[in-house]
Amino acid sequence: MSTGSPAILRIPLILLALANLAILGMRLRPWPDIFNLPGNGTTGFDPAISLVAYVFFFYWIGGNRGEEMRKGLTIGTGFGFLAGLVLVAEVLLSQRPGAHLGLVAIGMYCFAGILWGVAGMRATGHAGNATIGLVSGAWSAMVSCIMACTAVLATLNLDASVPLSTDPWKQYEGLAVGNPTTQLLVHSLLTATGFLLIGPLVGGAAGFLFGMLGQAD
């Protein structure tokens, strides 16, 4: 089976997205009380819905059998993995006690975006089609962001300072008075959602832009 096989591209990514769903589900039990989270529960529902969408898109896009698209996805996977390592490092560094990365974090995000753009440029150069570059950049970002989401949710689930509660309202009501553990939980959920939703948009835009610039040259 070739390295560009749809199965090789999508199966590990689908499994990773499902693992994220399992981690999220364990953190948010009991599930009926997710509605007690800020935003009438959207803080908890948004990452779950996004992960289900990722499973669908990994299966659907990864199953494309067109030679140009398959090559673009293969390129995107490679650059996405590299960018994912950068984002995972940012997540781990930012969660250290007293960490204030500031410009360093911005630089790491920008570097990940550049890698997504390069993936789009390489895919466009191979296919001669900037649309393939857009898809490659978006796919690359999805690979990176599912890795970053895993880091966010795994570190949250391992953090003993955020205890599970049999009464979710007691766990979440402290947000209004600045309960640190509640703020950490909500911040982690919002961060995971941000990666999952914003990353592919940035990756697709970067892939298309870099692809067009590559064609112009």
Secondary structure, DSSP 8 states (H G I E B T S, - for coil): --TT-HHHHHHHHHHHHHHHHHHHHHHT-SGGGGGGSTTTTHHHHHHHHHHHHHHHHHHHHHT---HHHHHHHHHHHHHHHHHHHHHHHHHHHHTSTT---THHHHHHHHHHHHHHHHHHHHHHHHHS-HHHHHHHHHHHHHHHHHHHHHHHHHHHHH-TTS---SSHHHHHGGGGGT-HHHHHHHHHHHHHHHHHHHHHHHHHHHHHHHHHHHHH-
